[in-house]
Amino acid sequence: MRKIALVYLLPFVIALLTISWLSSNEKFSSLLWHSRSSVVTPEPAFDYIPYFKDRVEYEDQFLGSGSSRPVIYLLGSSELSTPSEAIPYRFISKYFNTQVRAIGHAGNQCFSIYSQLLANKERLHDADVVIIISPGWFEGKNSAGTSSEVFLEFNSERFLSKIVCDTIDSDLKAYEEQRISGMYSEFNAPNIPIKLMNFEYKASKSPVHKVCFLPLFIGEKMLLLRRTISSQPSDKRINIGSIIPVPFALNWDSLFRVAKQHSSNAATTNTMGINDDYYRTYIHGGTGKIAPVSVSCNQELKDFKMLLHLLKEKDVRASFIISPLNPLYYKNLSELDPVIDVITGEIKELKFPYLNLYVSDPAKYEKSSLADIMHMADYGWYEVDHFIAKNYHLIE
């Protein structure tokens, strides 16, 4: 038995360890593999995109600044597709010396945003990032976290390869691997970095798991290095300079007054403050309920806490908007209060600025805030604009 171990097993283990070391050595990999650099035609700077979806030119612009003025990044979900002139990437970009670039559509929740930012960790320091948190992410099926389908629309193989190959804080990377492994069965044809993160998490469970998964991990890692050595987005973030306040004063009171009147004029067939067309098409006098999920079982809440940890760890100039839901429609909205209390408590503890527009008491709800049951009207967007302008010193 000892002879078998010395003759067969020992060389096998030594070979595995040698291959593992060589595959993780960037200098060796760059000599062994000659990866082709892709030439990308530059695109104009975007103001809003619903997702990246493997668009390399947009990935390269993310958290960078290719324009002549400072940029604030606005991340969120379905509310960003609202056709309103008050939405920040239109309003602030038009009236201030700062551009807002927005990314997101329905389903772009905390883990998706976490992964996008983690893949671009070198650009995070002092980046201006505003994240719109929807209370709807934390109830019902949404509380299970970002779906695999939506995740891939925002996190390409190129982004995920950065997470696998870069030196990243162990706890941040370990969380990514854990979540990817938990979602692994949902991926139709998982790409190499997703396979690697799944293998890495499985291997971390015990020495036996590590021995079993090591050959798979090494093979996929070498394939990944061969493909991605020269194809990653630049880590450099161009610093355009400090944000300069505008030399004129907007009449915010007038903006709020006009927006409030507009909302009132658009909601004449109901007492919920819902736009008439939406009310006639979807509501028909009905009401709804949320499906509360406990704090302890809420995966989205866990993802949110890790997102906060990443932002704090990387010194991001982050701020948060907690968007409203309509308590006149959702009759049990107060059951979501415990989760919202945890969210605001976590934000306060880490001293991030935030604007909380969530109200569960119908008597305290501002009907002009929303156009329907969850998407902001002009009045709500002006509140967001004003918060961003003050928080990022766009106004004196």
Steps between C-alpha positions, in 0.01 A plus 500: 500500500785736587665416168182582310474833682861590421495382138156623393326730743794723597595588138132561425463744790829675409382534139169649608668751729747597228225553243299696755794731570576548129137573416483772764830660392413785264852534355514131410147510358577803283803320356312176443182646357484773239157651535371736236403850596166605365474837329186681607358799318427768762133585550363834618464521879162363604247672724286190563537135405266224624791249525851427374415172322862444385528850352873549555490872423250558783689276740812707436311820580358365827634693801736683267476852368562556134324836490615852582295518820462290815265201496261359759389140445138415576424128545155352543227295335172560313450861617797610285304440180237758601429748214535810721700812435552523877698176519859583608682386187291752307437776755837523677698443182308788341507757777828432680868477417488129579383205293290217641534159337235243594506122470218262581167342421256270680680237708833677536517441874769507767712199400508605135614849603750352748659290224517789252683711757727218621614433143609865479646533849799704380263774386297517819713730715330842519252404227164682526232231504128533581302178548121495489373232737152374423306362801347250257835321480456382859157338480352197329710310247728800446636449851682189372742737325600581143393237246767326292350635177519862609840447663654403165356809328715717729795274580675373189768233483744787469385659828488166683850410377626809680357369824659158449843622389554818704627525854182579693437513874432142607162566665368695199610233254382217723150650512493524119604135473243389755215680324606379154518142629152535648367618162706254295215264410308793348767574238420332168856484365727644770805683370852430626515758784163379632629141495818608676317686775273201554804267521678739735205513738450123494873446558497732801271270698768251604844356401319206336291736286814690407675185373191399301444837335865603449546332157179660369599838642850488347375404154238776487738758649758441227230531234384826654850647517560406139191691392510808720858615562464794259126544487418667831362851544750759614529537876580869471241760584551840343468782751334798334516710815268631767130555443431870448170646625281666237513882499119533512230392743217274392159584643438164668176614664359583159610164357331313786182708471466445124577127532242461774234669290592284201458182706166621632376574146611154383314314777134603484331159497629370835599608850832313502697757302549248217521620141158453335625290207687263732204481739252413224734244342631316807323596824124517429422599858696211646769493767803282561716349769871450542639160599727577797811288557671490838832677549677173579384328177543797267782429252460842339563661839819295540611613153425860597720475809790366293447778246533753782816324623656520152416870465647581841810285449581670168429858614223561250317833527173311503151613589162328498143574397232279656215534255134498609218252455138614497345422844154587367528199268708261715274455800754317716807705409588554866604133513806602300603755765736264693709440187510870412606575859794259460595661167499854638678385815782340299538810282512729805754280676742533208423873470387498138261782401152385403155624407215286633181552297336183633183564702266224619246727672234607244439822697863608453531395136557769237280394208708699251809285565399212273340473157370149574551265794882496502656726234578862576322792336670836436443608860686197634783543248542866596544387860775266376656775286506740794658238726771419244568867434544573872689184590753532218530876541357592161327791672650730760 
